[in-house]
């Protein structure tokens, strides 16, 4: 059974930092990423990491480039999102997503709330 379990959300002041973690189990993932959904808005891609051999390739939404960093630990099937210089507009529920090798079907975590507010 495939599972994605997120952790690390919370309340932080503008300019602060948070680190999200997503531990995956039940298969080998070819890509893992983070999406977010703010109230009244569509879910959007934040960052994604794609595995190719022993290398990981990261892509980012323009709105988070230079502030967020996605990294992966292939041995642990875990992906992290380091979020720095957080802004109120980063407030959302953050979801971890992953696709198994050979499949385009995404799996989703339960989501973790990130609130940026003074």
MIMIDO-583790 format. One record per residue (C-alpha): residue number from 1; residue in one letter; z, y, x. Coordinates in Angstrom, 3 decimals, m for minus. Each point is the difference from the previous one (the first is absolute). Last residue first. Layout:
% residues N
resi->NUM	resn->A	up->Z	north->Y	east->X
...
% end
This chain:
% residues 118
resi->118	resn->X	up->12.360	north->38.046	east->2.427
resi->117	resn->X	up->m2.525	north->m2.557	east->m1.172
resi->116	resn->X	up->m2.186	north->m2.773	east->1.291
resi->115	resn->X	up->0.390	north->m3.091	east->m2.164
resi->114	resn->X	up->m1.333	north->m3.382	east->1.080
resi->113	resn->X	up->0.386	north->m2.801	east->m2.530
resi->112	resn->X	up->m0.820	north->m3.564	east->1.020
resi->111	resn->X	up->m2.590	north->m2.218	east->m1.614
resi->110	resn->X	up->0.046	north->m3.556	east->m1.351
resi->109	resn->X	up->m2.433	north->m1.309	east->2.575
resi->108	resn->X	up->m3.640	north->m0.571	east->m0.695
resi->107	resn->X	up->m2.596	north->m2.656	east->0.722
resi->106	resn->X	up->m3.624	north->0.910	east->0.340
resi->105	resn->X	up->m2.882	north->m2.372	east->m0.705
resi->104	resn->X	up->m2.696	north->0.487	east->2.639
resi->103	resn->X	up->0.453	north->m3.507	east->1.388
resi->102	resn->X	up->m0.952	north->m1.747	east->3.227
resi->101	resn->X	up->3.212	north->0.922	east->1.817
resi->100	resn->X	up->2.547	north->1.122	east->m2.558
resi->99	resn->X	up->0.062	north->3.543	east->m1.308
resi->98	resn->X	up->3.041	north->2.242	east->0.116
resi->97	resn->X	up->1.641	north->2.816	east->m1.879
resi->96	resn->X	up->3.251	north->1.861	east->0.471
resi->95	resn->X	up->0.820	north->2.507	east->m2.668
resi->94	resn->X	up->1.547	north->3.438	east->0.375
resi->93	resn->X	up->1.401	north->1.682	east->m3.072
resi->92	resn->X	up->m0.563	north->3.681	east->0.422
resi->91	resn->X	up->1.226	north->3.181	east->1.690
resi->90	resn->X	up->m2.411	north->0.879	east->2.780
resi->89	resn->X	up->m0.656	north->3.308	east->m1.779
resi->88	resn->X	up->3.527	north->1.082	east->0.907
resi->87	resn->X	up->m0.995	north->m0.183	east->3.660
resi->86	resn->X	up->1.005	north->m2.429	east->2.725
resi->85	resn->X	up->m0.362	north->1.061	east->3.606
resi->84	resn->X	up->0.110	north->m3.649	east->1.067
resi->83	resn->X	up->m0.788	north->m3.239	east->m1.798
resi->82	resn->X	up->0.040	north->m3.217	east->1.983
resi->81	resn->X	up->m1.688	north->m2.702	east->m2.045
resi->80	resn->X	up->0.691	north->m3.541	east->1.074
resi->79	resn->X	up->m1.847	north->m3.279	east->m0.483
resi->78	resn->X	up->1.442	north->m3.478	east->0.253
resi->77	resn->X	up->m1.652	north->m3.379	east->0.378
resi->76	resn->X	up->2.684	north->m0.757	east->2.619
resi->75	resn->X	up->m2.417	north->m1.113	east->2.714
resi->74	resn->X	up->m2.539	north->2.599	east->m1.080
resi->73	resn->X	up->2.429	north->2.886	east->0.415
resi->72	resn->X	up->m1.850	north->2.920	east->m1.472
resi->71	resn->X	up->0.006	north->3.744	east->0.379
resi->70	resn->X	up->m0.739	north->2.887	east->m2.335
resi->69	resn->X	up->0.647	north->3.554	east->1.153
resi->68	resn->X	up->0.512	north->2.993	east->m2.251
resi->67	resn->X	up->m0.020	north->3.694	east->0.950
resi->66	resn->X	up->m3.217	north->0.517	east->1.967
resi->65	resn->X	up->m2.140	north->m1.177	east->m2.890
resi->64	resn->X	up->1.975	north->m0.016	east->m3.248
resi->63	resn->X	up->m2.217	north->2.052	east->m2.328
resi->62	resn->X	up->m3.186	north->m1.317	east->1.568
resi->61	resn->X	up->0.837	north->m3.518	east->m1.150
resi->60	resn->X	up->0.392	north->m2.313	east->2.930
resi->59	resn->X	up->m1.780	north->m2.896	east->1.684
resi->58	resn->X	up->1.443	north->m2.409	east->2.548
resi->57	resn->X	up->m1.616	north->m2.735	east->2.041
resi->56	resn->X	up->2.067	north->m2.915	east->1.274
resi->55	resn->X	up->m1.125	north->m2.126	east->2.925
resi->54	resn->X	up->0.722	north->m3.641	east->0.824
resi->53	resn->X	up->m3.022	north->m1.226	east->m1.874
resi->52	resn->X	up->m0.920	north->2.681	east->m2.486
resi->51	resn->X	up->2.864	north->1.060	east->m2.191
resi->50	resn->X	up->m0.312	north->2.909	east->m2.376
resi->49	resn->X	up->2.739	north->2.583	east->m0.453
resi->48	resn->X	up->0.060	north->2.282	east->m2.966
resi->47	resn->X	up->1.430	north->3.412	east->m0.696
resi->46	resn->X	up->0.744	north->2.179	east->m3.014
resi->45	resn->X	up->m2.364	north->m1.398	east->m2.614
resi->44	resn->X	up->0.388	north->1.524	east->m3.413
resi->43	resn->X	up->1.507	north->m1.016	east->m3.329
resi->42	resn->X	up->m1.074	north->2.401	east->m2.687
resi->41	resn->X	up->2.138	north->2.937	east->m0.990
resi->40	resn->X	up->2.322	north->0.828	east->m2.883
resi->39	resn->X	up->3.111	north->m0.744	east->2.019
resi->38	resn->X	up->m0.894	north->m0.688	east->3.644
resi->37	resn->X	up->m1.552	north->m3.254	east->1.091
resi->36	resn->X	up->m0.135	north->m1.187	east->3.557
resi->35	resn->X	up->m1.934	north->m2.545	east->1.992
resi->34	resn->X	up->0.953	north->m1.714	east->3.224
resi->33	resn->X	up->m2.005	north->m2.553	east->1.884
resi->32	resn->X	up->m0.584	north->m3.507	east->1.115
resi->31	resn->X	up->m3.174	north->m1.663	east->1.179
resi->30	resn->X	up->m1.078	north->m3.461	east->1.058
resi->29	resn->X	up->3.207	north->m1.568	east->m1.248
resi->28	resn->X	up->1.117	north->m3.508	east->0.835
resi->27	resn->X	up->1.836	north->m1.713	east->m2.828
resi->26	resn->X	up->3.139	north->m0.424	east->m2.067
resi->25	resn->X	up->2.072	north->2.792	east->1.460
resi->24	resn->X	up->m0.225	north->3.737	east->0.517
resi->23	resn->X	up->2.687	north->2.384	east->1.200
resi->22	resn->X	up->m0.611	north->3.648	east->m0.727
resi->21	resn->X	up->1.943	north->2.707	east->1.778
resi->20	resn->X	up->0.262	north->3.710	east->m0.696
resi->19	resn->X	up->1.289	north->2.502	east->2.525
resi->18	resn->X	up->1.183	north->3.409	east->m1.079
resi->17	resn->X	up->m0.108	north->3.421	east->1.593
resi->16	resn->X	up->1.075	north->3.538	east->m0.806
resi->15	resn->X	up->m1.976	north->3.214	east->m0.264
resi->14	resn->X	up->0.869	north->0.401	east->m3.655
resi->13	resn->X	up->3.319	north->m1.704	east->m0.723
resi->12	resn->X	up->0.223	north->m3.743	east->m0.517
resi->11	resn->X	up->0.805	north->m2.272	east->m2.920
resi->10	resn->X	up->m0.719	north->m3.693	east->0.275
resi->9	resn->X	up->m2.459	north->m2.692	east->0.979
resi->8	resn->X	up->0.604	north->m2.506	east->2.768
resi->7	resn->X	up->m0.926	north->m3.370	east->m1.440
resi->6	resn->X	up->m3.033	north->m1.831	east->m1.301
resi->5	resn->X	up->m0.390	north->m3.692	east->m0.752
resi->4	resn->X	up->m3.444	north->m1.548	east->m0.285
resi->3	resn->X	up->m0.134	north->m3.532	east->m1.316
resi->2	resn->X	up->m2.701	north->m2.645	east->m0.140
resi->1	resn->X	up->1.061	north->m3.343	east->m1.406
% end
